[in-house]
Structures are given as structure tokens and as C-alpha cells.
Amino acid sequence: MYFLKKLKWLMLACILTSMSAQVSAHVLKNTTAQVILRDGQVEVKVLTNAEHLISALQSEQAWLMGDIDKLMPTNLSAEQQEEFVKNALKQKTSLRVNEQVIVFERVAFTTSNNEAHDLEIVFQAKHTFTTVDDLAISFPKSLGAVHASFVKPQYKLLGAGDTAKIKF
């Protein structure tokens, strides 16, 4: 009898564990972006699903609709594929600071351990404005919907025991 009671509890624990694993597997699959505005530069970190992005860049329908300028060939090496994606994204990602178009100077890829977002793309651009009044950015349709956050860090040097007071 005691054995059956323990077995029931063990089975219940296994069922709850498997249910929680399934719930945690349902993560946000949309692309996310963080736009970081610093003195003299803008950095855009995009987290996306590589398989979805490549599929979108190889979609004939997307090309016919004008969502992409050029179809990505299916027989590219890993390096060629990365170069194609970098160029496609750099061409279709638009950044304006103080109503002036800013060109991205660098685009870099890294892999991410995130299950839903296995690719991190970092765009970097420089600007010469002493103050930034507005920023506008648009992403290519191949990324799908993008959840974007915008950050303007404020830096302070705090002495030992000092308090930082920040106004937003």
C-alpha cells in the first residue's frame, strides 16, 4: 500500500514536470530588437530565428510581392549564406537620426543559445549629432514582426557610498 502511494506521487510529479516543460517551450517566437543610442553611435541588436529568416529570403512569393529584392539561392555555402543575409538586412534596414539617414557601417552575426531566437545580428552606425531629438528605424519584412526596445544609457561615476539620481 505504501509503495502504491509513493508510485502515485511519483507519477503525479512526472506529469507536472512534463507539463511545465511544455509550457516553458512556448516562448515568444517573434523577432526582437534592442536599439541602443550612445554618444556618436547607434547599435541595433536583433534576435531572430535563422531558419525562419532564411526561409523568408528564399520565398518566391516574398520576392514577387517586393518584400525582398533578390531571392537567396538554395545552394550557398555557410559563408555565402551569411554574406547574403547580411547584405539583404543591411539594405532593407533603415535608420534615421534627427531626420538624417544613417548608414550601418558594420553588421555582425553570432549564434544565440535562446531556443526561439538562435541568431543575433548586430548593426552598428556612427552619427555626429551632439544631441539626438528623434530616431526612426524600420526593419525588413523578412524579419516579420519585430518587438523593439529603445535605450539611451546614462553614465555616471559614483564615488564610494554615493547615490546616482537619474531623470528620464
N, C-alpha and C positions, 0 to 999 in steps of 0.2 A: 504494500500500500504506500509506504513512504517513498519507494522507488518511483511509482507511478506519479506521485505528486511532484517529485523533482523533475521527472520527464516532462510533465505538463508545463512547468515553469520554464524549463529549458527551451521547449518548443515555442512558447509564447515570446521568450526573449529573442529567439532566432527570427520569428515572424516580424517582430517590431524592428529588429536590426535591418532586415531586408527591406522593410517599408521605408525606413529612414534613409537608406542608401538610394532608393528610387526617388525619393523626394529631393534629396540633395543633387541628384543628377539633372534635375530640371533647372538649369541655370539660364540666365539671360543670354540669348544667342545673338542679339543684335550687336553690331559693331559699336565700340565705344571710342571716344576721343577725348584727350585732355589737351587743351590749348594753354600753353604757359607763356605769358608775356613778361619778358625781363628787359632790363635796360639794354637797348640796342639789338635785341634778338627776340624771335618768336620760335618756340618749339612746339610741335604738334605730335603727340604720341597717340597712335591709332592701334587698337587691339581688335583683331578680326579673325574670322575663320578662314584659313588658307584655301581649303577645299571649295568653300562657297565662292570665294573671290576668283579663283581660277576658273571655276565653272561659269561664273558671270562673264569673265573675259573671253571665254570660248563659245559663248552663246550667239548663235547666228541671229536669233530674234533680237537680242540686245543691240547687235550691230545694225540690223535693219531699222530698228526704232531710233537709232542715233545715240543710244546710251553709251556706246563705246565707239571709238574712231576706227579701230583696227581689231580684227579677230586674232586671238593668240593661237598660233599653231599648236597642234597636239604633240608634235614630235620634238619639242625643245629639250635640251639638257637642263639640269637643275640651275646652272649659272645663267643660261639664256632665259629661262623662265623667270628667274628673279629680276634680271635686267628688263625684261618686257613689262613685268608688273610695276617695277619702279618707274619706268618711263610713262606708262599709262596713268598711274596715280599722280605723278608729278604734273603731267599735262592737264589733268582734269580737276586737280585740287586748286581752288582759287583763294588767295589771301589778299585782303586789303587792310592797310593800317592808315588811319587818317585819310581815307578816300584814295589812297595811292596803292597801286598794285605792287605787291612784294613777291619776288621770285624766290622759290626754295632753292637753296644752294646745295643742300645735301639731303639725301634720302637713304636711310639705313634700315636693314631688316634684322630682327632677332627672333628666335623661337621663344614661345611662352609656354609655361607649364600648365596654364589655365586650360581646362577641358573644352570650354566653348570658344575661347579665343587663343588659338595656337600660334598666331603670328602677330608680332609687334612691329609696326612701321613708324619710324621717327623721321619727321620732316624738320629741317632747320633753315631759318631765314634770318637775315640781318636787316635792321632798319636804322635810320639816322635821326629819328624824332626824339627830342628831349622829353616831350610829354605825349602820351597817346590818349586821344579823346575817343576814338572808336576803332573797332576791329570787326571785320566781316570775313567769314570763311565759308566756303561751300566744298562739299566732298563729291566725288564721282558717284554716279548711280550704281556702279558695280559694287560699292561697299554696302548698299542697302541703306536702311535707316541707321542713323548714327546718333547715339546718346552722347552729347558733348558737354564737357565742363570747362569753364574758363577760369584761369588762375593768374593772379598778378601778385607774386610774392613780395612781401615787405621784409626787408632785412634790418636787423638791429643787433648791435653788440651790447651784451648785457654784462655788466661787472658782477662780481660775486655778490649774490644776495639782492641784485637789482630786479625791478619789475618792468616788464615791457608793456606799454599801453599802445594799442593799435586801433586806428579808426578805419572803418570801412565805408 
